[in-house]
């Protein structure tokens, strides 16, 4: 038999607090679910892969729907890990920015299982409502070219293309600074969240030259979506 859940919404008064650290950027990926601009990492679990064959096995006639139960159970460790990671970020940082990577298109590719294991939407959802509860600033920004752009000099010298995905560390040929791929991307994401609204709203921006001289040359910039603070009564029952 499956699990039974009882949901009871309860209004509670939330006291907003000031986080000890000012800001952080988050790069979402497949090697790790998330890497921050301060090099904190949320490792990707392979909980689904471990029971994949059991899920695919056909149950005997009259037996309970084992596949559905196992699929439900496989998501619990992932959810718990993302709850803990998002809570750590909320407790530490006042301003949180994350890239707008979407799993909608990637689940149609050969990377589908890795994308589903990563559970990006779940993590962003946790960060959103926890930011509302704690009075944090939460933003989702355009992450185009963030892994290729040097966060030190803005040059587009990083690895690109399918083969470039294998490169985890690279050195900028313009300024000579060495980068961890994910940390560099997270720093660029944080920087984009700090651009003035007039910059973010420009839709006709030049797409990167080899050595851009200004932040505007790093790619087409889409408006940043900001989740407003929500003081006062909220629903409890979340971690």
Secondary structure, DSSP 8 states (H G I E B T S, - for coil): ----------EEEE-----SEEEEEEEE-SSEEEEETT--EEE---HHHHTHHHHHS---TT---HHHHHHHHHHHHHHHHHHHHHHHHHHHEEEEEEE---HHHHTTSTTHHHHHHH-HHHHHHHHHHHHHHHT-EEEEE--TTTTTB-TTT--B-S--HHHHTT--EEE-TTT--EEEHHHHHHHHHHHHHTS-HHHHT--------TT-SSGGGGS-----EEE----EEEE----
